[in-house]
Amino acid sequence: MSQSIRIMVADDHNIVRAGLVALLRTVPDFEVVAEAADGKEAIEGFRRHHPDITLMDLRMPLISGVEAVTEIRRTSPGARIIVLTTFDGDEDIYRAIQAGAKAYLLKGMFGEELIEAILAVHAGKSRIPAPIAERLADRMAGPGLTGRELEVLRSIVAGRSNKEIGKALSISEATVKTHINNILSKLGVSDRTQAATTALQRGIVHLP
């Protein structure tokens, strides 16, 4: 008799989580050993149950999915984590893979694809569908934003003026303008509005 694959499901949407659990319980040799409704519960659940596979949503309360993946992998480098999300922005993908996720899947996929991904990751493989891999390659090929540029971009998305950004970050308006010009160039856009839209679409900045 083969040994069960022990799985934890972390998703803050109760209906989605319940649906995933119900699906997984129909598969022979799959055993759901834990559920989590936020990133903090995911970290605690992993430490308590040490599942073979963890399904992790990206956007969750308290601690994000990427932060949870990072923390779990910090203490358990061999953890096999599959990101399962509705978000396909290249920055979301990049951050999840950098954190140590072994697969990145979208929730619109068929159940058979999820089952195949779980089996593949359990066998030590990675699973990144072609469209996701293309976005990841584009992100890795492009210039990344510096920490300060990211702070300025978040302020732009929040609707702050150059003066307000300068005051908040303790820098001059001239320096703010320099950062904004760099941001526009790196994102390949022509104005602040496009920068904000692109930042949200790509997952570089998230709304609260």
N, C-alpha and C positions, 0 to 999 in steps of 0.2 A: 504494500500500500504506500503510495507516494505521500510525502509530507506536505501539509497545507502551507500555502503562501499567506502569511499573516499581514493584514492590511489596515492602515489607519486612514480615515477620510476626514480632511480638514476643509470646511467650507462654511461661511457664515450664513448662507441661505438654507433654512431648514428643509424646504421642499427639495432643493437640489441635492442636499446631503442625504436625505432620506431616499431619494431616487437612486443615487449612486450605491448606497448600501444595499437597497433591494436588488439592484442589478447584480452586484458582486456576489450576493448570497445565492444566486442561481447557478453560479459557476462551481463545478466540482473542484475541490482542493483550494478554493479561496475562502479565507476566514477573516471577517471584519472584527478586529480586536479592540478598536478604539474609534471614537468620533471626536471632532473638535469644532467649535463654533467661532474661534478666533485664533490668532497667531500664538497667543500666550498658552491657550489650551493645547495647541498643537505641539509646542515645545515640551510642556509637562506630560502630555500623552505619550510622546515618543520616549521620554526618559523612563516612564512607568512601564510601557509595554514593549518597547524595542521592536516595532513592526518590521517585517521584511521590506515592505513597500509603503510609502506614504504618498497619498494623493493630496496635493496642496493647492488651494486657491491663492491667487495673488493679492486681491484687495480684501483684507479682513480687518476687523476692529482691533484695537490695542497694539498689536504688532502685525506688520504686513507679512504676506507670504514670503517675500524675498528675505526679510529680516529673520523670519522663522527658519527658513532653509539654511541661512548663514549660521545661526546659532546651533541648530541641530548638527550641522556638519562640523562645527567647531569642536564639539565634544564627541561626535561619532562620525569620523571622516568616511566611513564605509556606508553611511546611510544612503539608501536608494530612494530618491524622491522624484515624483512626477508632478510637474505643474499642470494643473487642469483649470483653464480660465477662459473668460470671454474676451480677454484683451490680447490683441495681436500686434501692438506697437513694437517697433524694433528695439526701443530702449527697455521695455518690459522684458522682452525675450533675452536681451543681452545681460541684464541684471540677474535674471533667474539662472541662466547658464553659468554666469560668473560665480554665483553663490554656490553652485554645485548640483543643480537639478540635472537629472539624467534624461529627462524627456520634457517636452513642452507641447501640450495638446490643447486644442480648443474644445469648448463644451458642445459645439454643434456636431461633433464627430459621431459616428455610429458606435454602438456598444461593442461590436466586434473589434473595432480599432483600439478601444480602451483595453479590452482583454488582451489583445496581442501585444500592446505596449507594456502592460504589467508583466507578462511572461518574458518579454525581451529584456526589460530592465532587471527583472529578477535573475535572469541568466547572465547579467553583467554587461549588457549592451546599452546603447543610447537609442532614443527614438525621437527624432526631430523631423516632422513632415517637410517635404520640399519647399512649400511656400514659406514656412517658418524659417527654414535654413537660408532661403534667399534674403529674407529681411535681416537675419542675423549677420550674414555676409556683408550686406550694405552698411549696417551699423559699424561693423568692425573696420570697414574700409574708410569710413568717413572720420573727420577730425572730431574728437570729443570736446565737450565743454569743460572748462576749468571749474573748480569749486566756487570761485567768486562769480564767474559767469552764470553758473547754475542758480546762485542766490539772486542775482539780478533778474534772471529769467522768471524765477518764481514770483518776484515782485511785479514784473510786467504782467504776468497772468493774473495776479491779484488786483491789477488796475491802478498801481501806484505811479505817480509822476516821477520824472527824473529827480526832482528836488526831494520828494519823499523817500525815494530809494537811497539817495546820497546820505540823507539824514539817518535813515535806519541802519545803513552799513558803515557810517562814519567815513565816507569818501566824498570827494568833490563832484559836482555835476559834470564837469569835464571828464572825469574818470568814468562816471556812469555812462556817458555817451560813448566813450571808447569801448567799454564792455559791450554795450548794445550793438555797436558796429561789428564787433567780433562775433557776437551771437548771430546777427543777421547773416553774416558771411558763412558761418559754419552750418547754419540751418538752411542756407540757400533760399532765403526769403528777403523781401524788400522793405517791410515795415513791422512795427510792433504788433499790430493785429495779427498778421500772418505768423509772426514768431510765436505768439500765444497759442494760436490755433494748432500750429505744427507741434508745439511742445506737448499739448494735450493729446493729439492724435497719436504721436509716437510713444507716449508714456514717459516722456522726459520729466514732466511735471504732472502731478495728480491733483485734482480738486479735492478739498476736504470732504 
